Amino acid sequence: MTTTPRSPRLLVLSTVILAVVGGVALLGVPHGQQPPAPATASAAAAATDPSTAAVPPASQPTGPRPPSPASTTSASSTPAAPEPALPPHGEGPAGDRAIQRSLEESWPADLPADDERELLAAGRALLRADATGVGRAKWPEVFPASDQAVVPGFAAARFRIQAAIARRDGSPDKAVVHLVWAGMDRGGTFTDLRISDWHFTRESSKKGASTWTPQPRT
């Protein structure tokens, strides 16, 4: 398909019309004022790019404000977290008092003072005999002859009872002595915060006196 060439007269007429329209537009602008320049590509990009938006003054920060003196004071006056009830392993004799206090607070006393003293003395002696072999012959019902010949598992010089309490064991005629202790075994390893329980039963004699009898270990 071919295209008919445009007439020279038509091109001249189009040029004249464009010149007239341009002159009329210039006449509409007030004297001494330049016509507005067309928007450039950079201006259009600035209008659409959020990173080029107006930045607020430095005197009006948009981030979080620092705490007021009142809030700072309240934060600094907050009490510290409570210390752990038991001392860490390896604390030594300095931590024994804290262990004793923790036992007494978690298991309130429920025995007469005389019974408690008797039970504590017997429980301590039984634990020492069991761990070190010292005094096993005093309780043949607890440590039979076969047990008395066994080599002690812990050195008597490195044995220490850290804390002990005596409490009822479900009945007024039954009690348990709860002991926490430390010692060095035959392999040379020292360990503290060990736990042992010794159970007792109250027995009455023909004369009416009652004593606490230790029960064999099971």
Sequence and secondary structure as in RCSB ss.txt:
>XXXX:A:sequence
MTTTPRSPRLLVLSTVILAVVGGVALLGVPHGQQPPAPATASAAAAATDPSTAAVPPASQPTGPRPPSPASTTSA
SSTPAAPEPALPPHGEGPAGDRAIQRSLEESWPADLPADDERELLAAGRALLRADATGVGRAKWPEVFPASDQAV
VPGFAAARFRIQAAIARRDGSPDKAVVHLVWAGMDRGGTFTDLRISDWHFTRESSKKGASTWTPQPRT
>XXXX:A:secstr
       HHHHHHHHHHHHHHHHHHHHTS TT        HHHHHHHH GGGS    TTS  S     HHHHHHH
HTS      SS  TT  GGGHHHHHHHHHHHS   S HHHHHHHHHHHHHHHHHHHH TTGGG TTTS HHHHTS
  SB GGG EEEEEEEEE SSTTEEEEEEEEEEEBTTS EEEEEEEEEEEEEEE TTS EEEEE    
